[in-house]
């Protein structure tokens, strides 16, 4: 049983971050490394704060963990030092806890009953930190071995895309006895875990160790093949009994209409992040670097925050992040906006503590360039959010225009859905009004035998949702191939 009073005598203690001056000099994760003993002691103390409240907001429902992680169970096991049993419980619902333990914004912590309380000893259980420790300790002790399938169905499954959704689906289906091949058009596996999320949030060795496990289990990987192009849809459909589309929602929103958008030095944020991640993988210097530049990031969200941290590590002269939304009171005073509103709109990350300026209620009007066609500044206008006569949201310029020095501008203004082209055309599929692929309750698209999961289905979302959808879609595929399935499904298509 959990200690129902643990939270009354143990303070909440987040993982400590390395000093800013140190961490911006390298690409390693921002958190301080700890000795194994210190980590185990601190984390088991933190786990003792979980009171197993009997109201499972943290691990279910619309606000908690979409994976249905058995959080009170593994908190109690950690409290009692049963790390191996905790790892078993954690892996029962999550294929990649070492990843979510690092990058998840932790809706479970937002949903934790203790996050409602307001004494100085309280605040949510540090679930994400505990999750990471359980997973890391299991890997360090060599306890995360391959889970080999007990039978072979002889069925062939293709998974298109190697992001967290594709990998989760592939691992589940391999373990269920199917022959699974993951196709990835990039040169390395991992989707946005590899080339979107910077290494200071997720070191790539964490991903590589999991991929090694999957290879031993029997999942096959083919990189540098774009399905629909190098592997035509006709071959795909004749070679495989089922296909899982896990192609992400990588169509980045752009603003081509802004005057000066075509100047050198004006890029999409993803071009910057992908190039930087290639450099970190040892592929040579990034062609889009912030070194010695005044950098302006257009967009106040998470992708923008990743550009911010990347620009500082590349040696930017200055970094400004723009947002047309007003500054949230939460940035000044979290207590002024009660749960559940504030965690959902809190837009800060460790990168914001590393420097840079945030400007709110501003929008780009145009870019100005030099004689060589390189961007040198941008003109901003102060704006307010309003509505037009039809009630549509409008960004209305007010006040003076402002000129801002800018040698590198990065558009981080969101994503418009999954990419269209030969793959979807060949499969006879069209995107819906959200730019994603619709499916039935079994995750099957309108084309029989073709399933979808992750951002390709949900739109740009979170790693934890991609894993949850990949696992759940695997059950749909397994049922389709064999008539029944024992694979778990924690979420249902939206
Ligand atoms: P993806 O990870 O996008 O993978 C799709 C893969 O499919 C890609 O590798 C692509 O190359 C491949 N592909 C596409 N078409 C084809 C084809 N025809 N043939 C072969 N391969 C193909 N979420 C968090 O929870 N925490 C974070 O900190 C976080 N940070 C983020 C930072 C950035 C910059 C971005 C952009 C997103 C971030 N996210 C974060 C969101 C998260 O990364 C995504 O929700 C998640 O990766 C989606 O997984 P997925 O498997 O659906 O797609």
Boltz pocket constraint, residues with backbone or C-beta under 6 A from the ligand:
constraints:
  - pocket:
      binder: B
      contacts: [[A, 103], [A, 104], [A, 105], [A, 160], [A, 161], [A, 162], [A, 163], [A, 164], [A, 165], [A, 166], [A, 167], [A, 183], [A, 184], [A, 185], [A, 186], [A, 188], [A, 190], [A, 191], [A, 192], [A, 193], [A, 196], [A, 197], [A, 198], [A, 201], [A, 225], [A, 226], [A, 227], [A, 228], [A, 246], [A, 247], [A, 248], [A, 249], [A, 250], [A, 273], [A, 302], [A, 303], [A, 306], [A, 423], [A, 453], [A, 454], [A, 455], [A, 456], [A, 459], [A, 460], [A, 461], [A, 462], [A, 463], [A, 464], [A, 466]]
      max_distance: 6.0
